[in-house]
Amino acid sequence: MNQGPPERPFVQVRDLRRIFDVSKPWLNRVLERAPRQYLKAVDGVSFDIRRGETFALVGESGSGKSTVARMVVGLLPPSDGTVSIAGISMNDVNVAQERQRLRRRIQMIFQDPYASLNPRWRVGRIIAEPIRAFGIVHGEADITGRVGELLTLVGLHPDDAGKFPHEFSGGQRQRIAIARALASNAEFIVCDEPTSALDVSVQAQILNLMRDLQQRFGLTYLFISHNLAVVRHMATRIGVMYLGRLVEVSEGKQLFSHPRHPYTRMLLDAVPDVAMAGKAREGVKGEIPNPISPPSGCTFHPRCPLVFERCRVENPPVIDGVACHAVNQGRIAAA
């Protein structure tokens, strides 16, 4: 039986780069005879996200995860590279109309729910804003009814529409942020550390809610986190970032059972696990280098237990989902 061509990924990110000019003011540079300084926050990141799946980006603080998230949704223009969502390029100025229609299908959930909600607006107005902006529902009675439906959907009461954000707990405010994201009938939601500011018990509630909503509406998630325990619960596939680059991309279960890159192994060894009791584990070594003056070659080599000369001079390409000279030359055994 002949099968048609494979379905095109819903989100395609190709060779994404972002460079920030962090130089001192012109006069200071002249007086101090200092050159310009550039910070390469994201360096050649590429990945696909299939419709209905959760792709997670993990890594230590400063690895460039949130910068990638903001470029994907269009909040930050890339220095180079392309982002395509549903076949529409976010970079192409010739399709501005299509891109504007696409924005209705893209939303973002931020790390701090209180900072992302207007404290002067009541919750009903916050959730109704995208409904009005995109003309999804017309008439105040219908809009009010839709707001009530969304509040109920995320585990709140329709009467909560009359309250202000400060009257809610952190977990409840994140539920409001999720309701606002769903208000535009979004299909793709970028979640930037959505539970890191919440208590552990509340984190589990929010993650379960997000999974239930994903199954119900077929949502596609880009999930940003430094917490591997959270990622393990949420992600279909995982990309591990280090100093602006993807060093490993793998299916979720595969990454946790058979990590390949030394950095991935180091991150997993730092996660508390009862099953690993009594087994030798490698602790986290060193700190992430200064991105303004990164190490030569593989940027992880100063912290890598498997470093050899090639690592110090040559940046490893991504081969079979991993960027590591030791892996590519068979110097690292299976986990």
Backbone torsions as a table, in degrees:
resi	resn	phi	psi	omega
1	MET	NA	127.3	-178.6
2	ASN	-77.2	134.4	176.8
3	GLN	-106.4	147.7	179.1
4	GLY	-72.5	177.0	179.0
5	PRO	-63.0	151.0	179.9
6	PRO	-61.7	147.8	-178.4
7	GLU	-64.4	136.4	-179.8
8	ARG	-70.4	136.6	178.3
9	PRO	-55.8	142.6	-179.6
10	PHE	-67.1	-38.3	178.1
11	VAL	-123.1	128.8	177.6
12	GLN	-125.6	120.4	177.5
13	VAL	-115.4	125.1	-175.5
14	ARG	-128.4	119.0	170.6
15	ASP	51.5	45.6	-175.4
16	LEU	-75.0	132.1	179.5
17	ARG	-135.6	146.8	174.0
18	ARG	-144.9	121.4	-179.7
19	ILE	-118.5	130.1	178.1
20	PHE	-107.7	136.7	174.3
21	ASP	-85.6	109.9	-178.2
22	VAL	-110.9	26.8	-178.8
23	SER	-68.3	156.1	172.9
24	LYS	-68.9	162.5	176.3
25	PRO	-55.3	156.0	-173.0
26	TRP	-55.2	-45.1	-176.6
27	LEU	-64.4	-41.0	177.7
28	ASN	-61.8	-39.4	-179.5
29	ARG	-65.8	-38.2	-179.7
30	VAL	-66.9	-46.3	-177.6
31	LEU	-67.9	-37.5	-177.0
32	GLU	-93.7	-2.7	-176.9
33	ARG	52.2	44.6	-178.1
34	ALA	-100.1	141.0	177.9
35	PRO	-79.1	168.5	173.0
36	ARG	-66.0	151.4	177.9
37	GLN	-124.1	137.1	-178.9
38	TYR	-125.5	140.5	177.5
39	LEU	-110.0	118.7	179.9
40	LYS	-91.9	92.2	-174.8
41	ALA	-74.8	-37.1	179.0
42	VAL	-133.6	132.0	-172.0
43	ASP	-133.2	89.6	172.3
44	GLY	72.7	44.3	-178.8
45	VAL	-85.7	131.5	178.3
46	SER	-136.4	134.8	174.2
47	PHE	-165.4	163.7	176.1
48	ASP	-120.5	150.8	172.8
49	ILE	-127.9	121.0	178.3
50	ARG	-78.3	152.3	-180.0
51	ARG	-59.9	131.1	176.0
52	GLY	86.1	2.0	-179.4
53	GLU	-107.4	169.2	175.1
54	THR	-112.9	117.1	174.9
55	PHE	-105.6	123.2	-176.8
56	ALA	-107.1	141.5	170.9
57	LEU	-111.0	124.1	-178.9
58	VAL	-125.0	162.6	-179.7
59	GLY	154.1	167.8	179.3
60	GLU	-68.8	164.2	175.5
61	SER	-58.5	135.5	-178.7
62	GLY	92.6	5.0	-178.9
63	SER	-84.3	-11.8	176.2
64	GLY	103.4	9.3	-176.2
65	LYS	-62.3	-50.4	-177.3
66	SER	-68.2	-30.9	176.6
67	THR	-64.5	-41.7	175.8
68	VAL	-60.7	-44.6	-179.0
69	ALA	-58.6	-43.8	-177.7
70	ARG	-70.7	-31.1	175.8
71	MET	-72.3	-36.6	-178.8
72	VAL	-63.4	-39.6	-178.8
73	VAL	-88.1	-4.1	177.0
74	GLY	91.1	7.9	177.8
75	LEU	-75.6	-19.9	-178.5
76	LEU	-137.5	124.3	-179.9
77	PRO	-73.9	138.4	177.8
78	PRO	-75.4	150.4	172.9
79	SER	-72.4	-29.8	178.7
80	ASP	-162.5	163.1	179.4
81	GLY	96.5	174.9	-175.5
82	THR	-133.6	150.6	172.7
83	VAL	-128.1	122.9	177.3
84	SER	-121.5	132.7	178.8
85	ILE	-126.7	124.1	-177.0
86	ALA	54.7	36.1	177.6
87	GLY	80.4	1.4	-179.4
88	ILE	-107.5	125.4	-179.3
89	SER	-75.8	130.3	176.8
90	MET	-75.7	-10.9	-176.9
91	ASN	-98.4	-15.5	-171.5
92	ASP	-84.1	111.9	-178.6
93	VAL	-71.6	-16.0	-178.0
94	ASN	-77.1	-10.8	179.5
95	VAL	-118.9	42.3	-176.4
96	ALA	-58.7	-39.0	-179.8
97	GLN	-64.3	-45.7	178.5
98	GLU	-63.9	-38.2	-179.7
99	ARG	-65.4	-37.2	178.4
100	GLN	-65.2	-39.5	177.3
101	ARG	-68.0	-32.0	179.8
102	LEU	-68.2	-31.6	-177.1
103	ARG	-60.0	-28.6	178.2
104	ARG	-63.6	-27.9	-176.0
105	ARG	-90.6	-0.1	-177.6
106	ILE	-120.9	131.0	175.5
107	GLN	-138.9	168.6	-177.7
108	MET	-136.3	139.5	174.6
109	ILE	-112.7	124.4	-172.3
110	PHE	-95.7	168.5	-176.0
111	GLN	-65.4	-47.1	-177.1
112	ASP	-102.3	104.5	-176.5
113	PRO	-64.0	-31.2	-178.6
114	TYR	-70.8	-39.2	179.9
115	ALA	-69.4	-24.1	-177.0
116	SER	-91.6	-4.1	178.8
117	LEU	-110.4	136.0	179.7
118	ASN	-68.1	114.2	-176.2
119	PRO	-67.8	-15.4	-178.7
120	ARG	-89.6	-10.0	-178.4
121	TRP	-102.4	144.6	171.2
122	ARG	-73.2	157.2	-175.3
123	VAL	-57.9	-39.2	179.6
124	GLY	-58.9	-41.0	-179.9
125	ARG	-70.6	-36.9	179.2
126	ILE	-60.5	-46.6	-177.6
127	ILE	-74.1	-31.7	-177.8
128	ALA	-76.0	-18.9	-175.0
129	GLU	-57.3	-50.9	177.9
130	PRO	-66.1	-29.0	177.8
131	ILE	-63.2	-43.9	178.8
132	ARG	-72.1	-42.2	-175.5
133	ALA	-61.4	-37.7	-177.6
134	PHE	-100.5	3.6	177.0
135	GLY	60.8	38.4	-176.5
136	ILE	-75.2	-41.6	177.9
137	VAL	-131.4	140.2	-179.6
138	HIS	-115.2	147.9	-179.4
139	GLY	93.1	130.3	-174.9
140	GLU	-61.2	-37.7	-179.5
141	ALA	-64.6	-41.9	179.7
142	ASP	-68.8	-37.3	178.2
143	ILE	-65.3	-43.7	178.5
144	THR	-61.7	-41.2	177.7
145	GLY	-63.6	-40.6	179.1
146	ARG	-65.9	-40.0	177.4
147	VAL	-60.7	-42.4	177.9
148	GLY	-62.5	-39.4	178.0
149	GLU	-62.8	-42.9	-178.5
150	LEU	-66.8	-39.8	178.2
151	LEU	-63.7	-41.6	177.2
152	THR	-63.7	-38.3	-177.9
153	LEU	-61.2	-34.1	-177.4
154	VAL	-97.9	11.4	174.4
155	GLY	90.7	17.9	175.5
156	LEU	-112.1	178.2	-178.2
157	HIS	-104.5	145.0	178.2
158	PRO	-55.4	-29.1	179.3
159	ASP	-67.5	-17.7	178.4
160	ASP	-66.9	-11.9	179.2
161	ALA	-62.1	-24.3	-178.2
162	GLY	-87.6	1.0	-177.6
163	LYS	-98.7	165.2	176.5
164	PHE	-96.7	157.5	-177.9
165	PRO	-55.4	-34.3	-176.7
166	HIS	-68.7	-11.0	179.9
167	GLU	-85.6	2.4	-176.8
168	PHE	-116.8	160.2	173.6
169	SER	-77.7	172.2	-179.7
170	GLY	-61.2	-42.8	179.0
171	GLY	-64.9	-39.4	178.1
172	GLN	-66.9	-37.1	178.3
173	ARG	-65.9	-35.9	177.2
174	GLN	-68.6	-32.4	173.9
175	ARG	-63.2	-38.4	177.2
176	ILE	-64.6	-41.9	178.7
177	ALA	-62.8	-37.0	177.7
178	ILE	-67.7	-41.4	177.6
179	ALA	-61.1	-40.2	177.9
180	ARG	-64.2	-38.7	178.5
181	ALA	-64.4	-35.3	-179.3
182	LEU	-80.4	-15.2	-174.0
183	ALA	-62.2	-28.2	-178.9
184	SER	-93.0	12.6	-175.7
185	ASN	59.3	44.1	-177.0
186	ALA	-63.9	148.0	175.7
187	GLU	-110.2	-27.0	-177.8
188	PHE	-125.0	120.6	-177.8
189	ILE	-122.5	125.7	175.8
190	VAL	-95.1	121.5	-175.8
191	CYS	-110.2	106.6	-176.7
192	ASP	-98.0	97.2	-178.2
193	GLU	48.7	55.4	-170.8
194	PRO	-70.4	-13.0	-177.6
195	THR	-122.9	2.2	-173.2
196	SER	-68.2	-22.5	-179.9
197	ALA	-92.9	7.4	-174.5
198	LEU	-110.5	158.4	174.1
199	ASP	-64.5	157.4	-175.1
200	VAL	-59.7	-44.3	-178.7
201	SER	-64.3	-37.0	179.1
202	VAL	-72.4	-35.2	177.3
203	GLN	-54.7	-45.9	-178.6
204	ALA	-61.6	-39.8	179.4
205	GLN	-63.7	-44.7	-178.5
206	ILE	-67.5	-40.9	179.4
207	LEU	-64.6	-41.6	177.7
208	ASN	-64.3	-38.8	176.9
209	LEU	-61.9	-43.7	-178.6
210	MET	-65.3	-38.2	178.1
211	ARG	-68.0	-40.2	178.5
212	ASP	-62.9	-42.0	179.4
213	LEU	-66.8	-36.6	178.4
214	GLN	-62.5	-44.5	179.8
215	GLN	-67.7	-36.2	-177.0
216	ARG	-73.1	-40.0	-173.7
217	PHE	-111.5	1.5	-179.9
218	GLY	66.9	36.1	-176.1
219	LEU	-71.7	151.7	174.6
220	THR	-111.0	129.7	-177.1
221	TYR	-117.0	139.1	159.3
222	LEU	-107.6	113.7	-170.3
223	PHE	-110.7	118.2	-178.9
224	ILE	-102.0	128.7	-179.7
225	SER	-162.6	153.9	170.1
226	HIS	-105.0	-3.5	-176.5
227	ASN	-95.9	105.7	-176.4
228	LEU	-68.9	-26.6	176.8
229	ALA	-65.4	-39.1	177.0
230	VAL	-67.3	-44.4	-178.8
231	VAL	-62.2	-39.3	179.6
232	ARG	-59.8	-34.5	-179.4
233	HIS	-76.3	-28.3	-169.1
234	MET	-105.8	-35.9	-160.3
235	ALA	-87.6	139.6	168.3
236	THR	-81.0	-47.8	175.8
237	ARG	-131.6	156.3	-174.1
238	ILE	-133.4	136.0	171.2
239	GLY	-114.2	128.9	-179.4
240	VAL	-100.2	122.9	-178.1
241	MET	-107.6	142.1	174.5
242	TYR	-141.6	118.3	176.8
243	LEU	50.4	47.7	172.9
244	GLY	90.1	-4.9	-178.4
245	ARG	-121.8	151.0	170.8
246	LEU	-82.0	122.6	-179.7
247	VAL	-102.9	-18.7	176.5
248	GLU	-157.9	138.4	174.3
249	VAL	-131.1	128.7	-174.9
250	SER	-156.0	160.7	169.8
251	GLU	-60.5	147.2	-174.0
252	GLY	-55.0	-53.7	-178.6
253	LYS	-63.3	-38.9	-179.5
254	GLN	-63.8	-40.8	-177.6
255	LEU	-65.3	-39.7	-178.6
256	PHE	-75.8	-30.6	-178.8
257	SER	-88.1	-31.9	-178.2
258	HIS	-139.3	69.1	176.0
259	PRO	-65.8	142.5	-174.2
260	ARG	-110.9	-43.6	-177.1
261	HIS	-76.0	140.2	179.0
262	PRO	-56.5	-33.8	179.1
263	TYR	-68.6	-40.9	177.2
264	THR	-61.3	-41.9	178.9
265	ARG	-63.2	-39.8	179.3
266	MET	-63.8	-42.5	178.4
267	LEU	-63.4	-42.9	-178.1
268	LEU	-68.6	-34.9	178.3
269	ASP	-66.0	-21.2	179.8
270	ALA	-84.8	-7.5	-179.4
271	VAL	-87.5	125.5	177.8
272	PRO	-59.9	132.2	-176.9
273	ASP	-149.7	115.7	-178.7
274	VAL	-60.9	-34.8	-178.2
275	ALA	-64.5	-20.5	-178.3
276	MET	-94.1	6.7	-178.5
277	ALA	-59.9	132.3	179.2
278	GLY	86.6	-9.1	-179.7
279	LYS	-96.2	148.6	178.6
280	ALA	-68.2	132.2	-179.8
281	ARG	-131.2	145.5	-178.4
282	GLU	-92.9	119.7	179.6
283	GLY	-73.8	164.2	178.3
284	VAL	-68.5	128.4	-177.9
285	LYS	-113.4	134.9	174.7
286	GLY	68.5	-172.4	179.6
287	GLU	-129.2	160.6	178.6
288	ILE	-63.9	132.1	-175.8
289	PRO	-66.8	168.1	176.3
290	ASN	-67.8	118.8	-177.5
291	PRO	-68.2	-14.9	177.7
292	ILE	-72.8	-33.6	177.5
293	SER	-132.8	73.4	-176.7
294	PRO	-70.4	159.6	177.3
295	PRO	-63.6	155.7	176.8
296	SER	-74.0	163.3	178.5
297	GLY	64.1	-136.4	175.4
298	CYS	-72.1	121.5	-174.7
299	THR	-67.9	-14.2	179.3
300	PHE	-88.5	-7.0	-169.8
301	HIS	-61.1	-30.9	178.4
302	PRO	-64.8	-19.8	-177.7
303	ARG	-109.6	-2.2	-170.8
304	CYS	-86.9	130.8	178.2
305	PRO	-75.3	-10.6	-176.6
306	LEU	-111.1	17.9	-174.6
307	VAL	-63.2	140.4	170.3
308	PHE	-139.0	179.4	-166.6
309	GLU	-58.0	-40.1	-177.8
310	ARG	-61.0	-33.5	-179.3
311	CYS	-62.8	-30.8	-175.4
312	ARG	-78.8	-17.3	-173.3
313	VAL	-120.8	-19.2	-173.9
314	GLU	-127.1	126.2	178.3
315	ASN	-74.0	121.8	-174.6
316	PRO	-72.2	135.9	174.2
317	PRO	-76.7	160.9	175.9
318	VAL	-80.8	115.9	179.0
319	ILE	-124.8	121.9	179.2
320	ASP	54.9	39.7	173.3
321	GLY	84.5	6.2	179.8
322	VAL	-142.1	140.8	179.3
323	ALA	-111.9	89.4	-177.9
324	CYS	-158.9	124.4	178.5
325	HIS	-64.4	-37.7	-178.8
326	ALA	-63.5	-40.8	178.4
327	VAL	-67.3	-46.7	-177.0
328	ASN	-63.9	-28.1	178.9
329	GLN	-96.9	7.5	177.2
330	GLY	73.0	22.6	-178.9
331	ARG	-83.8	-8.3	-176.9
332	ILE	-116.5	130.4	-178.6
333	ALA	-81.3	158.3	178.1
334	ALA	-63.5	144.9	-179.4
335	ALA	-72.0	NA	NA
